[in-house]
């Protein structure tokens, strides 16, 4: 990872955390990357203490873990762990889509539309991280309309935990020209504009069921191997 921005030695821990956190979510620090404290401190221009504390917070957030003989690394979820994450996502996001679509305003639907169009542009330009960013922003607008910030935070935390997998999955679907990158979102936007809670919940469930099936197919392939 290369961090171009030079910062002052008095950089606070939350700033160091934000920079490393962004590098993980952008794929600059992929799963399994070692988080060497002194190297990171040199790159961001601070002492080791804020970096050490930032890594501890990343571990608490489920984005980093300790490995023998390596120290802290960016966490890599196994397919089995991913299957569990997606099962929980399916429960939470289906409900969030249902509730959000009941209460979302026309103005927020327009905001969803803007994110959807940015996502389609990113797909055309094959900018994987931007595809995921706009997708998540679009969904956040819908879920936020439910009026339950705790629900949205729980969903966002799960997105972060499986971000490395989402990057790999989105790359594969871009290569295959798989329309599931945008088809479900287009249908979800249409359901939101109609305040159709039943359709929104069904579309959300189908989208996550599709992702879960791909993970379980990977698990089956691992078992055969």
PyMOL commands that set and color helices and strands:
alter all, ss='L'
color gray80, all
select helices_A, chain A and resi 13-25+37-44+48-60+79-103+106-124+128-144+149-161+163-175+179-181+183-193+197-224
alter helices_A, ss='H'
color red, helices_A
select strands_A, chain A and resi 64-67+71-74
alter strands_A, ss='S'
color yellow, strands_A
deselect
rebuild
show_as cartoon
